[in-house]
Amino acid sequence: MKVLGIESSCDECAAAVVEDGVRILSNVVATQIPYHAAYRGVVPEIASRKHTEWIYDVCAAALRDAGLESARIDGVAATGRPGLTGSLLVGLGFAKAFAYARGLPFVSCDHILSHLYAAQFVQPPPAYPFLGLLVSGGHTLICRVDSFDAIDVLGGTVDDAAGEAFDKVARHFGWGYPGGKFVDALAAGGDAEAFDFPVARLARKGRRCDVSYSGLKTAVVNQLEQFRRRGAPGHIHPPDIAASFQKAAVETLLGALSNAVEDTGIATVVSGGGVAANSYLRERLFRLAGVRCIFPPPELCGDNAAMVAGIGYQYLSRGMTSPLTVAPAARVKAFQRR
């Protein structure tokens, strides 16, 4: 079964064709970063307009790269939640029209579950159950993953998402947008021990896997000098700030993740989302004692349509479809939480 997947939840206009849920035939991503960089963040109105302008050509490119005519597509999947409503509406609407015009089955997919599915393209794919670590600009989530559509939430952020914290710190210092890429690059030339930024440890009963980034963000942006290590150089060196911040941000995640491993006894961790491409996070997770870590390739960490087509196949192959009346939803689905 060849599935056309469409992703338009935020500022990436993407389409892909995946065969049988595991073989990527094409994966096209049109980025809007140049249009949002001047505002140092995503402007929803610009995002939805660009999706409207680009969606036809991006889908045509995905079919062309796959070497297929539209008549050879067996099903259509699109991101239906969560995300920017205007952006979701474009991709979801195009997917429904494409399916209706050709009499194809259609399914609306969850963006979070799609990110967790992206590791299924790794060979060999991880076996269920595993722990999922989703880290992106909009979401930070630690969960037990029992199948492609069943997760049990163990923890998440109580304020800023990890990627959001990276963006806000980079925006404050004028390093560039999106923040994660620039912080990662700057940190490579910095001293991670120059500043002793706080690492949040939330010890509330039953919530050992939650994380918080508002305190770290405030420390870096407003209280920088208070956290300078004794003996550190007197001048402010941006790479040192980036490296120290990045270390604290990653250690915050690792503390909660270690608790999840201890609580569940599951030692396989699958990470997804844009922050999963961060080099320091990958390095630290690979060195985490007793834990096997699996990452999708970097091009499948950020928003892409291959993950949507892949998980879409799983639904469609079981005869699970969505009505053409399904509407986009901006909010995260209320997954089961322990």
Contacts in CASP RR format, 6 or more apart in sequence:
PFRMAT RR
TARGET T0000
AUTHOR 0000-0000-0000
METHOD contacts of the structure
MODEL  1
MKVLGIESSCDECAAAVVEDGVRILSNVVATQIPYHAAYRGVVPEIASRK
HTEWIYDVCAAALRDAGLESARIDGVAATGRPGLTGSLLVGLGFAKAFAY
ARGLPFVSCDHILSHLYAAQFVQPPPAYPFLGLLVSGGHTLICRVDSFDA
IDVLGGTVDDAAGEAFDKVARHFGWGYPGGKFVDALAAGGDAEAFDFPVA
RLARKGRRCDVSYSGLKTAVVNQLEQFRRRGAPGHIHPPDIAASFQKAAV
ETLLGALSNAVEDTGIATVVSGGGVAANSYLRERLFRLAGVRCIFPPPEL
CGDNAAMVAGIGYQYLSRGMTSPLTVAPAARVKAFQRR
1 19 0 8 1.000
1 20 0 8 1.000
1 21 0 8 1.000
1 74 0 8 1.000
1 75 0 8 1.000
1 313 0 8 1.000
1 316 0 8 1.000
1 317 0 8 1.000
2 17 0 8 1.000
2 18 0 8 1.000
2 19 0 8 1.000
2 25 0 8 1.000
2 66 0 8 1.000
2 68 0 8 1.000
2 72 0 8 1.000
2 73 0 8 1.000
2 74 0 8 1.000
2 75 0 8 1.000
3 17 0 8 1.000
3 18 0 8 1.000
3 19 0 8 1.000
3 21 0 8 1.000
3 73 0 8 1.000
3 74 0 8 1.000
3 75 0 8 1.000
3 76 0 8 1.000
3 77 0 8 1.000
3 309 0 8 1.000
3 310 0 8 1.000
3 312 0 8 1.000
3 313 0 8 1.000
3 316 0 8 1.000
4 15 0 8 1.000
4 16 0 8 1.000
4 17 0 8 1.000
4 59 0 8 1.000
4 62 0 8 1.000
4 63 0 8 1.000
4 73 0 8 1.000
4 75 0 8 1.000
4 76 0 8 1.000
4 77 0 8 1.000
4 95 0 8 1.000
4 98 0 8 1.000
4 309 0 8 1.000
5 15 0 8 1.000
5 16 0 8 1.000
5 17 0 8 1.000
5 18 0 8 1.000
5 62 0 8 1.000
5 76 0 8 1.000
5 77 0 8 1.000
5 78 0 8 1.000
5 95 0 8 1.000
5 305 0 8 1.000
5 306 0 8 1.000
5 308 0 8 1.000
5 309 0 8 1.000
5 310 0 8 1.000
5 312 0 8 1.000
6 14 0 8 1.000
6 15 0 8 1.000
6 55 0 8 1.000
6 59 0 8 1.000
6 76 0 8 1.000
6 77 0 8 1.000
6 78 0 8 1.000
6 79 0 8 1.000
6 91 0 8 1.000
6 92 0 8 1.000
6 94 0 8 1.000
6 95 0 8 1.000
6 305 0 8 1.000
6 308 0 8 1.000
7 13 0 8 1.000
7 14 0 8 1.000
7 15 0 8 1.000
7 16 0 8 1.000
7 78 0 8 1.000
7 79 0 8 1.000
7 91 0 8 1.000
7 111 0 8 1.000
7 114 0 8 1.000
7 303 0 8 1.000
7 304 0 8 1.000
7 305 0 8 1.000
7 307 0 8 1.000
7 308 0 8 1.000
8 14 0 8 1.000
8 51 0 8 1.000
8 55 0 8 1.000
8 78 0 8 1.000
8 79 0 8 1.000
8 87 0 8 1.000
8 88 0 8 1.000
8 90 0 8 1.000
8 91 0 8 1.000
8 92 0 8 1.000
9 79 0 8 1.000
9 80 0 8 1.000
9 82 0 8 1.000
9 83 0 8 1.000
9 84 0 8 1.000
9 87 0 8 1.000
9 88 0 8 1.000
9 111 0 8 1.000
9 303 0 8 1.000
10 42 0 8 1.000
10 47 0 8 1.000
10 83 0 8 1.000
10 84 0 8 1.000
10 87 0 8 1.000
10 303 0 8 1.000
11 31 0 8 1.000
11 32 0 8 1.000
11 33 0 8 1.000
11 35 0 8 1.000
11 36 0 8 1.000
11 42 0 8 1.000
11 47 0 8 1.000
11 50 0 8 1.000
11 87 0 8 1.000
12 29 0 8 1.000
12 30 0 8 1.000
12 31 0 8 1.000
12 32 0 8 1.000
12 302 0 8 1.000
12 303 0 8 1.000
12 304 0 8 1.000
13 29 0 8 1.000
13 30 0 8 1.000
13 32 0 8 1.000
13 50 0 8 1.000
13 51 0 8 1.000
13 54 0 8 1.000
13 55 0 8 1.000
13 58 0 8 1.000
14 27 0 8 1.000
14 28 0 8 1.000
14 29 0 8 1.000
14 30 0 8 1.000
14 58 0 8 1.000
14 303 0 8 1.000
14 304 0 8 1.000
14 305 0 8 1.000
15 26 0 8 1.000
15 28 0 8 1.000
15 55 0 8 1.000
15 58 0 8 1.000
15 59 0 8 1.000
15 61 0 8 1.000
15 62 0 8 1.000
15 305 0 8 1.000
16 24 0 8 1.000
16 25 0 8 1.000
16 26 0 8 1.000
16 27 0 8 1.000
16 28 0 8 1.000
16 62 0 8 1.000
16 304 0 8 1.000
16 305 0 8 1.000
16 306 0 8 1.000
16 308 0 8 1.000
16 309 0 8 1.000
17 24 0 8 1.000
17 25 0 8 1.000
17 26 0 8 1.000
17 62 0 8 1.000
17 63 0 8 1.000
17 65 0 8 1.000
17 66 0 8 1.000
17 68 0 8 1.000
17 73 0 8 1.000
17 309 0 8 1.000
18 24 0 8 1.000
18 25 0 8 1.000
18 306 0 8 1.000
18 309 0 8 1.000
18 310 0 8 1.000
18 313 0 8 1.000
19 25 0 8 1.000
20 313 0 8 1.000
21 120 0 8 1.000
21 309 0 8 1.000
21 310 0 8 1.000
21 311 0 8 1.000
21 312 0 8 1.000
21 313 0 8 1.000
21 314 0 8 1.000
22 120 0 8 1.000
22 121 0 8 1.000
22 125 0 8 1.000
22 310 0 8 1.000
24 121 0 8 1.000
24 306 0 8 1.000
25 65 0 8 1.000
25 66 0 8 1.000
25 67 0 8 1.000
25 68 0 8 1.000
26 61 0 8 1.000
26 62 0 8 1.000
26 63 0 8 1.000
26 64 0 8 1.000
26 65 0 8 1.000
26 66 0 8 1.000
26 67 0 8 1.000
27 62 0 8 1.000
27 65 0 8 1.000
27 299 0 8 1.000
27 300 0 8 1.000
27 304 0 8 1.000
27 305 0 8 1.000
27 306 0 8 1.000
28 58 0 8 1.000
28 61 0 8 1.000
28 62 0 8 1.000
28 65 0 8 1.000
28 305 0 8 1.000
29 299 0 8 1.000
29 303 0 8 1.000
29 304 0 8 1.000
29 305 0 8 1.000
30 54 0 8 1.000
30 58 0 8 1.000
32 42 0 8 1.000
32 46 0 8 1.000
32 47 0 8 1.000
32 50 0 8 1.000
33 177 0 8 1.000
33 178 0 8 1.000
35 43 0 8 1.000
35 46 0 8 1.000
35 50 0 8 1.000
36 42 0 8 1.000
36 43 0 8 1.000
36 46 0 8 1.000
36 47 0 8 1.000
36 177 0 8 1.000
37 176 0 8 1.000
37 177 0 8 1.000
40 167 0 8 1.000
40 171 0 8 1.000
40 174 0 8 1.000
40 176 0 8 1.000
40 177 0 8 1.000
41 167 0 8 1.000
41 171 0 8 1.000
41 177 0 8 1.000
41 178 0 8 1.000
42 84 0 8 1.000
44 84 0 8 1.000
44 86 0 8 1.000
44 87 0 8 1.000
47 84 0 8 1.000
47 86 0 8 1.000
47 87 0 8 1.000
48 84 0 8 1.000
48 86 0 8 1.000
48 87 0 8 1.000
48 89 0 8 1.000
48 90 0 8 1.000
51 86 0 8 1.000
51 87 0 8 1.000
51 90 0 8 1.000
51 91 0 8 1.000
52 90 0 8 1.000
55 90 0 8 1.000
55 91 0 8 1.000
55 94 0 8 1.000
56 94 0 8 1.000
59 94 0 8 1.000
59 98 0 8 1.000
62 305 0 8 1.000
63 69 0 8 1.000
63 70 0 8 1.000
63 73 0 8 1.000
70 98 0 8 1.000
70 102 0 8 1.000
71 102 0 8 1.000
73 102 0 8 1.000
73 104 0 8 1.000
74 104 0 8 1.000
74 105 0 8 1.000
74 316 0 8 1.000
75 99 0 8 1.000
75 104 0 8 1.000
75 105 0 8 1.000
75 106 0 8 1.000
75 316 0 8 1.000
76 95 0 8 1.000
76 96 0 8 1.000
76 98 0 8 1.000
76 99 0 8 1.000
76 104 0 8 1.000
76 105 0 8 1.000
76 106 0 8 1.000
76 107 0 8 1.000
77 95 0 8 1.000
77 106 0 8 1.000
77 107 0 8 1.000
77 108 0 8 1.000
77 109 0 8 1.000
77 308 0 8 1.000
77 309 0 8 1.000
77 310 0 8 1.000
77 311 0 8 1.000
77 312 0 8 1.000
77 313 0 8 1.000
77 315 0 8 1.000
77 316 0 8 1.000
78 91 0 8 1.000
78 92 0 8 1.000
78 93 0 8 1.000
78 94 0 8 1.000
78 95 0 8 1.000
78 96 0 8 1.000
78 106 0 8 1.000
78 107 0 8 1.000
78 108 0 8 1.000
78 109 0 8 1.000
78 308 0 8 1.000
79 88 0 8 1.000
79 91 0 8 1.000
79 92 0 8 1.000
79 108 0 8 1.000
79 109 0 8 1.000
79 110 0 8 1.000
79 111 0 8 1.000
79 114 0 8 1.000
79 308 0 8 1.000
80 88 0 8 1.000
80 92 0 8 1.000
80 108 0 8 1.000
80 109 0 8 1.000
80 110 0 8 1.000
80 111 0 8 1.000
80 326 0 8 1.000
80 328 0 8 1.000
80 329 0 8 1.000
81 88 0 8 1.000
81 108 0 8 1.000
81 110 0 8 1.000
81 111 0 8 1.000
81 328 0 8 1.000
81 329 0 8 1.000
81 330 0 8 1.000
81 331 0 8 1.000
81 332 0 8 1.000
81 333 0 8 1.000
82 110 0 8 1.000
82 111 0 8 1.000
82 112 0 8 1.000
82 139 0 8 1.000
82 329 0 8 1.000
82 330 0 8 1.000
82 331 0 8 1.000
82 332 0 8 1.000
82 333 0 8 1.000
83 111 0 8 1.000
83 328 0 8 1.000
83 330 0 8 1.000
84 330 0 8 1.000
85 328 0 8 1.000
85 330 0 8 1.000
86 328 0 8 1.000
88 328 0 8 1.000
88 329 0 8 1.000
88 330 0 8 1.000
89 328 0 8 1.000
92 108 0 8 1.000
92 326 0 8 1.000
92 328 0 8 1.000
95 106 0 8 1.000
96 106 0 8 1.000
96 324 0 8 1.000
96 326 0 8 1.000
98 104 0 8 1.000
99 105 0 8 1.000
99 106 0 8 1.000
99 324 0 8 1.000
100 106 0 8 1.000
100 324 0 8 1.000
105 316 0 8 1.000
105 319 0 8 1.000
105 321 0 8 1.000
106 321 0 8 1.000
106 322 0 8 1.000
106 324 0 8 1.000
107 312 0 8 1.000
107 315 0 8 1.000
107 316 0 8 1.000
107 320 0 8 1.000
107 321 0 8 1.000
107 322 0 8 1.000
108 322 0 8 1.000
108 326 0 8 1.000
109 308 0 8 1.000
109 311 0 8 1.000
109 312 0 8 1.000
109 315 0 8 1.000
110 333 0 8 1.000
111 303 0 8 1.000
112 134 0 8 1.000
112 139 0 8 1.000
112 141 0 8 1.000
112 151 0 8 1.000
112 332 0 8 1.000
112 333 0 8 1.000
112 335 0 8 1.000
113 148 0 8 1.000
113 149 0 8 1.000
113 151 0 8 1.000
113 311 0 8 1.000
114 307 0 8 1.000
114 308 0 8 1.000
114 310 0 8 1.000
114 311 0 8 1.000
115 134 0 8 1.000
115 136 0 8 1.000
115 272 0 8 1.000
115 273 0 8 1.000
115 302 0 8 1.000
115 307 0 8 1.000
116 132 0 8 1.000
116 134 0 8 1.000
116 143 0 8 1.000
116 145 0 8 1.000
116 148 0 8 1.000
116 151 0 8 1.000
116 270 0 8 1.000
116 272 0 8 1.000
117 148 0 8 1.000
117 307 0 8 1.000
117 310 0 8 1.000
117 311 0 8 1.000
117 314 0 8 1.000
118 272 0 8 1.000
118 273 0 8 1.000
118 296 0 8 1.000
118 300 0 8 1.000
118 301 0 8 1.000
118 304 0 8 1.000
118 306 0 8 1.000
118 307 0 8 1.000
119 125 0 8 1.000
119 126 0 8 1.000
119 270 0 8 1.000
119 271 0 8 1.000
119 272 0 8 1.000
119 294 0 8 1.000
119 295 0 8 1.000
119 296 0 8 1.000
120 126 0 8 1.000
120 148 0 8 1.000
120 310 0 8 1.000
121 296 0 8 1.000
121 297 0 8 1.000
121 300 0 8 1.000
121 306 0 8 1.000
121 307 0 8 1.000
122 294 0 8 1.000
122 295 0 8 1.000
122 296 0 8 1.000
122 297 0 8 1.000
126 268 0 8 1.000
126 270 0 8 1.000
126 294 0 8 1.000
127 268 0 8 1.000
128 145 0 8 1.000
128 146 0 8 1.000
128 147 0 8 1.000
129 144 0 8 1.000
129 145 0 8 1.000
129 146 0 8 1.000
129 266 0 8 1.000
130 144 0 8 1.000
130 145 0 8 1.000
130 266 0 8 1.000
130 268 0 8 1.000
130 269 0 8 1.000
130 270 0 8 1.000
130 294 0 8 1.000
131 142 0 8 1.000
131 143 0 8 1.000
131 144 0 8 1.000
131 145 0 8 1.000
131 154 0 8 1.000
131 257 0 8 1.000
131 260 0 8 1.000
131 261 0 8 1.000
131 264 0 8 1.000
131 266 0 8 1.000
131 268 0 8 1.000
131 269 0 8 1.000
131 270 0 8 1.000
132 141 0 8 1.000
132 142 0 8 1.000
132 143 0 8 1.000
132 144 0 8 1.000
132 145 0 8 1.000
132 151 0 8 1.000
132 269 0 8 1.000
132 270 0 8 1.000
132 271 0 8 1.000
132 272 0 8 1.000
133 141 0 8 1.000
133 142 0 8 1.000
133 253 0 8 1.000
133 257 0 8 1.000
133 269 0 8 1.000
133 270 0 8 1.000
133 271 0 8 1.000
133 272 0 8 1.000
133 276 0 8 1.000
134 140 0 8 1.000
134 141 0 8 1.000
134 142 0 8 1.000
134 143 0 8 1.000
134 271 0 8 1.000
134 272 0 8 1.000
134 273 0 8 1.000
135 161 0 8 1.000
135 162 0 8 1.000
135 163 0 8 1.000
135 253 0 8 1.000
135 271 0 8 1.000
135 272 0 8 1.000
135 273 0 8 1.000
135 274 0 8 1.000
135 275 0 8 1.000
135 276 0 8 1.000
135 281 0 8 1.000
136 161 0 8 1.000
136 162 0 8 1.000
136 163 0 8 1.000
136 272 0 8 1.000
136 273 0 8 1.000
136 274 0 8 1.000
136 275 0 8 1.000
136 302 0 8 1.000
137 161 0 8 1.000
137 162 0 8 1.000
137 163 0 8 1.000
137 164 0 8 1.000
137 166 0 8 1.000
137 167 0 8 1.000
137 274 0 8 1.000
137 275 0 8 1.000
138 161 0 8 1.000
138 163 0 8 1.000
138 164 0 8 1.000
139 161 0 8 1.000
139 273 0 8 1.000
139 332 0 8 1.000
140 156 0 8 1.000
140 157 0 8 1.000
140 161 0 8 1.000
140 162 0 8 1.000
140 163 0 8 1.000
140 211 0 8 1.000
140 213 0 8 1.000
140 253 0 8 1.000
141 153 0 8 1.000
141 155 0 8 1.000
141 156 0 8 1.000
142 153 0 8 1.000
142 154 0 8 1.000
142 155 0 8 1.000
142 156 0 8 1.000
142 209 0 8 1.000
142 211 0 8 1.000
142 256 0 8 1.000
142 257 0 8 1.000
142 260 0 8 1.000
143 151 0 8 1.000
143 152 0 8 1.000
143 153 0 8 1.000
143 154 0 8 1.000
143 155 0 8 1.000
143 335 0 8 1.000
144 151 0 8 1.000
144 152 0 8 1.000
144 154 0 8 1.000
144 260 0 8 1.000
144 264 0 8 1.000
144 266 0 8 1.000
144 338 0 8 1.000
145 151 0 8 1.000
145 270 0 8 1.000
146 152 0 8 1.000
148 311 0 8 1.000
148 314 0 8 1.000
149 311 0 8 1.000
149 314 0 8 1.000
149 315 0 8 1.000
151 335 0 8 1.000
151 336 0 8 1.000
152 335 0 8 1.000
152 336 0 8 1.000
152 337 0 8 1.000
152 338 0 8 1.000
153 335 0 8 1.000
153 336 0 8 1.000
153 337 0 8 1.000
153 338 0 8 1.000
154 209 0 8 1.000
154 260 0 8 1.000
154 263 0 8 1.000
154 264 0 8 1.000
154 337 0 8 1.000
154 338 0 8 1.000
155 207 0 8 1.000
155 209 0 8 1.000
155 210 0 8 1.000
155 211 0 8 1.000
155 256 0 8 1.000
155 260 0 8 1.000
155 337 0 8 1.000
156 209 0 8 1.000
156 210 0 8 1.000
156 211 0 8 1.000
156 256 0 8 1.000
157 210 0 8 1.000
157 211 0 8 1.000
157 212 0 8 1.000
157 213 0 8 1.000
158 202 0 8 1.000
158 210 0 8 1.000
158 211 0 8 1.000
158 212 0 8 1.000
159 212 0 8 1.000
159 213 0 8 1.000
159 214 0 8 1.000
160 168 0 8 1.000
160 212 0 8 1.000
160 213 0 8 1.000
160 214 0 8 1.000
160 217 0 8 1.000
161 213 0 8 1.000
162 211 0 8 1.000
162 213 0 8 1.000
162 249 0 8 1.000
162 252 0 8 1.000
162 253 0 8 1.000
162 275 0 8 1.000
163 179 0 8 1.000
163 180 0 8 1.000
163 274 0 8 1.000
163 275 0 8 1.000
164 213 0 8 1.000
165 213 0 8 1.000
165 216 0 8 1.000
165 217 0 8 1.000
165 249 0 8 1.000
166 178 0 8 1.000
166 179 0 8 1.000
166 180 0 8 1.000
166 183 0 8 1.000
166 249 0 8 1.000
166 275 0 8 1.000
167 177 0 8 1.000
167 178 0 8 1.000
167 179 0 8 1.000
167 180 0 8 1.000
168 217 0 8 1.000
168 221 0 8 1.000
169 175 0 8 1.000
169 179 0 8 1.000
169 183 0 8 1.000
169 217 0 8 1.000
169 220 0 8 1.000
169 221 0 8 1.000
169 245 0 8 1.000
170 176 0 8 1.000
170 177 0 8 1.000
170 178 0 8 1.000
170 179 0 8 1.000
170 180 0 8 1.000
170 182 0 8 1.000
170 183 0 8 1.000
171 177 0 8 1.000
171 179 0 8 1.000
172 220 0 8 1.000
172 221 0 8 1.000
173 238 0 8 1.000
173 241 0 8 1.000
175 182 0 8 1.000
175 183 0 8 1.000
175 186 0 8 1.000
175 238 0 8 1.000
175 242 0 8 1.000
176 182 0 8 1.000
180 275 0 8 1.000
180 278 0 8 1.000
182 242 0 8 1.000
183 242 0 8 1.000
183 245 0 8 1.000
183 246 0 8 1.000
184 246 0 8 1.000
184 278 0 8 1.000
184 279 0 8 1.000
184 280 0 8 1.000
186 238 0 8 1.000
186 239 0 8 1.000
186 242 0 8 1.000
186 243 0 8 1.000
187 239 0 8 1.000
187 242 0 8 1.000
187 243 0 8 1.000
187 245 0 8 1.000
187 246 0 8 1.000
187 280 0 8 1.000
188 239 0 8 1.000
188 243 0 8 1.000
188 279 0 8 1.000
189 239 0 8 1.000
189 243 0 8 1.000
190 237 0 8 1.000
190 239 0 8 1.000
190 240 0 8 1.000
190 242 0 8 1.000
190 243 0 8 1.000
191 232 0 8 1.000
191 237 0 8 1.000
191 239 0 8 1.000
191 240 0 8 1.000
191 243 0 8 1.000
191 244 0 8 1.000
192 243 0 8 1.000
192 244 0 8 1.000
192 246 0 8 1.000
192 247 0 8 1.000
193 229 0 8 1.000
193 244 0 8 1.000
194 228 0 8 1.000
194 229 0 8 1.000
194 232 0 8 1.000
194 233 0 8 1.000
194 237 0 8 1.000
194 240 0 8 1.000
194 241 0 8 1.000
194 243 0 8 1.000
194 244 0 8 1.000
195 220 0 8 1.000
195 224 0 8 1.000
195 227 0 8 1.000
195 228 0 8 1.000
195 229 0 8 1.000
195 232 0 8 1.000
195 240 0 8 1.000
195 241 0 8 1.000
195 244 0 8 1.000
195 245 0 8 1.000
196 227 0 8 1.000
196 229 0 8 1.000
196 244 0 8 1.000
197 216 0 8 1.000
197 219 0 8 1.000
197 220 0 8 1.000
197 227 0 8 1.000
197 244 0 8 1.000
197 245 0 8 1.000
197 247 0 8 1.000
197 248 0 8 1.000
198 215 0 8 1.000
198 216 0 8 1.000
198 219 0 8 1.000
198 227 0 8 1.000
198 248 0 8 1.000
199 216 0 8 1.000
199 248 0 8 1.000
199 251 0 8 1.000
199 252 0 8 1.000
199 255 0 8 1.000
200 211 0 8 1.000
200 212 0 8 1.000
200 213 0 8 1.000
200 215 0 8 1.000
200 216 0 8 1.000
200 252 0 8 1.000
201 255 0 8 1.000
202 208 0 8 1.000
202 210 0 8 1.000
202 211 0 8 1.000
202 212 0 8 1.000
202 256 0 8 1.000
204 210 0 8 1.000
206 338 0 8 1.000
208 256 0 8 1.000
208 259 0 8 1.000
208 260 0 8 1.000
208 263 0 8 1.000
209 256 0 8 1.000
209 257 0 8 1.000
209 259 0 8 1.000
209 260 0 8 1.000
209 263 0 8 1.000
210 256 0 8 1.000
211 252 0 8 1.000
211 253 0 8 1.000
211 256 0 8 1.000
212 252 0 8 1.000
213 249 0 8 1.000
213 252 0 8 1.000
216 245 0 8 1.000
216 248 0 8 1.000
216 249 0 8 1.000
216 252 0 8 1.000
219 226 0 8 1.000
219 227 0 8 1.000
220 241 0 8 1.000
220 245 0 8 1.000
224 236 0 8 1.000
224 241 0 8 1.000
227 244 0 8 1.000
228 234 0 8 1.000
232 240 0 8 1.000
233 240 0 8 1.000
246 278 0 8 1.000
246 280 0 8 1.000
247 280 0 8 1.000
250 278 0 8 1.000
250 280 0 8 1.000
250 281 0 8 1.000
250 284 0 8 1.000
251 284 0 8 1.000
253 281 0 8 1.000
254 284 0 8 1.000
254 285 0 8 1.000
254 288 0 8 1.000
257 269 0 8 1.000
257 288 0 8 1.000
258 288 0 8 1.000
260 266 0 8 1.000
261 267 0 8 1.000
261 269 0 8 1.000
261 291 0 8 1.000
267 290 0 8 1.000
267 291 0 8 1.000
267 292 0 8 1.000
268 291 0 8 1.000
268 292 0 8 1.000
268 293 0 8 1.000
268 294 0 8 1.000
269 285 0 8 1.000
269 288 0 8 1.000
269 291 0 8 1.000
269 292 0 8 1.000
269 293 0 8 1.000
269 294 0 8 1.000
270 293 0 8 1.000
270 294 0 8 1.000
270 295 0 8 1.000
271 281 0 8 1.000
271 285 0 8 1.000
271 293 0 8 1.000
271 294 0 8 1.000
271 295 0 8 1.000
272 295 0 8 1.000
272 296 0 8 1.000
272 301 0 8 1.000
272 302 0 8 1.000
273 301 0 8 1.000
273 302 0 8 1.000
274 301 0 8 1.000
274 302 0 8 1.000
274 303 0 8 1.000
275 281 0 8 1.000
275 301 0 8 1.000
276 282 0 8 1.000
276 295 0 8 1.000
276 296 0 8 1.000
276 301 0 8 1.000
276 302 0 8 1.000
277 298 0 8 1.000
277 301 0 8 1.000
277 302 0 8 1.000
282 293 0 8 1.000
282 295 0 8 1.000
285 291 0 8 1.000
285 293 0 8 1.000
285 295 0 8 1.000
286 293 0 8 1.000
295 301 0 8 1.000
296 307 0 8 1.000
300 306 0 8 1.000
300 307 0 8 1.000
315 321 0 8 1.000
END
